Amino acid sequence: MGQYAWLVRSTSIRQLLTAWGLSYAGDLAAFTAASVYAYHAGGAGLVAVLGLLKALPGVLLVPLVTSGSDRLRRERLLVATAVPRALLLAAAAAAMGGGGEGVLVVVFVGLEGGLASAFRQLQAALLPWLAHTPEELTGANTVTSVLQSAAMVAGPAVAACLLAVGTAQQAMLLRVRRSGGGAAGLGAAALGGVGGVAGLVRPVGSVGRVGAAVLARSGGRL
């Protein structure tokens, strides 16, 4: 574990990875709760539609958002994707109340899933700007993989526990509350680690050495 001691010192990377892991687990918890709701509302067919809608927006949004990241600051795009995700899940939770339409819930959660895919791409793109050495970047990517695997178990497990003692709407509302904390953590990590002056050229001290090397090779573009 000694090779990960730098995580104690690198507050920005630690915050980014922690917030991302919680966000990913919450995304899977919300999808699990929505799947249960969709099954009760429209059977297996509506669950299949939910899975399709969760995948399709990501196919369209990921290239769009990642291409925009060449012109806009990635940390701002990261936060900008977190806010509508929380709003979409809040709308899905509201639609669940009072016997709401299952189709609306599926659409809202599916769109949120597409933004989540773009969110993960932006998070990965920020890591080189926060890492100070190639070893830190490699270690951060390894930790990301571990967190992703843990979230794939923890997210549905948390949703199952909430569904056992409550409703799908309550599980979704908990996910919405977690979204606020995740967005704040990601914003603090990204803005604190990458921050700097607005413009194409940022002071080397405001980014990691790995990011500074990329910045030099790219002619000053993030």
Buried (B, 14 or more C-beta within 10 A) or exposed (E): EEEEEBBEEBBBBBBBBBBBBBBBBBBBBBBBBBBBBBBEBBEEEBBEBBBEBBEBBBEEBBEEBBEBBEEEBBBBBBBBBBBEBBBBBBBBBBBBEEEBEBBBBBBBBBBBBBBBBBBBBBBBBBBBBBBBEEEBBEBBBEBBEEBBEEBEEBBBBBBBEBBEEEBBBBBBBBBBEBBEEBBBBBBBBBBBBBBBEEEEEBEBEBBBBBBBBBBEEEEEEB
